[in-house]
Amino acid sequence: MSKMMPTVSHLVARGDLLSRALAFFIITVLVLSFRGLWRRYASPLRQIPGPFLASCTRLWKVLSTYSGHTEWDYVALHQKYGPVVRVAPNELSFASPNAARDIFAVGKGFTKTEFYKVFPPAHNPDIFTETREWKHAQMKRAAVTPYSLASMQKRAHLIEDVQKQLVETIDRYVSPAGKICDLGNLLHYFAFDVIGEVAFSQRYGFLAKEEDVGSTIKVIDSMQWYNGMVGQVPELRYLFLNNPVVVYLQNHVLPPPQLTGMALGEIRKRKENPSDKFYLAPDRKDLLGQLLEAHDAHPERFSELDVFSVAHGAIGAGSDSTASTMQSFWYFVLNDKGAYNKLKDEVREAYKDGSLSELVTWAEAQELTYFQMCLKEAMRLRPAVGLSIQRYVPQGGAMIDGKHYPEGVAVSVNAWPVHRDKALFGQDAESFRPERWESGNSKEMEKHLYQFGGGSHLCIGRNLALLEMNKILPQLLTTYDFELVHPGRPLKSHSHFFCVNEGLEVFVRRV
Ligand code: HEM
């Protein structure tokens, strides 16, 4: 028989291989299906409604995150299935304001899930990523004064330097009339330059160059994609960035990732500064210097690595979030002529009668009642975090909105559906209507705004974000008339953690 001719035994062997592959495939499908059905029906959560796929596997969450519009998926999900929905075999999503209150309540023992462990820096978690409550509390105690409103107000002059630069930049779009200004991008650059100044006394030059310096925004965006996606199945982190080989390469071979490099570089500068070990200059009492002081006072509780992590966290958490909120504010206001005119009248009147400075102070901005209502309404309808905030039910189980849930179940809150609760915010909860904040119910509504999270994990950077927004937004309202290039066009956005907006293009006139 020729050598080229397959023998009977070859054919049998090939057939054997095929049938083995087929058998392997069928067994895998059967095992996965059985596992999925077991997870669905053998679970104490089996009675809770939700998509069939979600009750069997976390694939539903992965696909939703991949779509980049998970916030809208959660809005639709709760509209379809009600206030409690099973979004994964072991995870429930809650949309009632009372449930959110119970899950975030201080002292109730809910803890962060493995989702947070995917976020960097893996070797020394920061205030956001730390899942051990005792360690989180220790770090937060050290950082609370540096992040307080009083400390931030002392840094107002650092924000004001950037405000001036933003105005100079927008001025370039005033003429010729009809020149298109991407206000969304400029606000993103502004937020980044503010973080640079306030946290590190560094101007990274986003506004000066009118570009994403060193592609930092892009890098943060791709990190968020990774964190958001892998965060849905956090054990997969060991296959990717937390894989020991990758960790070794990162620690010993590759240059540090950009944000890590930025934070390390800023700490190094302080160490090399011969005149002061905390601050670069006496009039620059920035966040990093104050964190170093906190470390100096209690090195056993707040290590130098903790300083690094918290500073690192400020870069990642402080720019997209604030930019997104400011973009949403302008998107709503400029699409609502009535609100925009009322807002301009309020702010410009205050400016004329001298109750508003050119570089608006925190106290002055608090007196702008309608402005505050517009800001709250924008944060209500488009909270900057698009993904759900997840916690574990503590030992012994817990009551959530009047019902008991077993320990170990992951429970999540997505602010997008919660902020659309009709019983609390009104039948028109889907609409931008700042006047709703004049109603007698406003205190209750305010208690249930979760754009900054809640409880012991309430956003530590909110004072900076609010100060920054309360200064720049009224200033822009007194300085310019903006008109949308595409009125009515929905804001393009995607979220793998923060909602990253695009397309806020305007025409600008000087007032
Ligand atoms: C409008 C702007 C901002 C929004 C909407 C926002 C939103 C949030 C939310 C929803 C959380 C809770 C996350 C969770 O529990 O999983 C959070 C936590 C946090 N945010 Fe912000 N944030 C903003 C600005 C900032 C800024 C400017 C910084 C720092 C400079 C910052 C740093 C942090 C940190 C460190 C945490 C973790 C707090 C903890 O777990 O105790 N954020 N933020």
Residues whose N, C-alpha, C, O or C-beta is under 5 A from the ligand:
A	BS01	HEM	I127 F128 G313 A314 A317 G318 S321 T322 T325 A384 V385 I389 Y450 Q451 F452 G453 S456 H457 L458 C459 I460 G461 R462 L464 A465
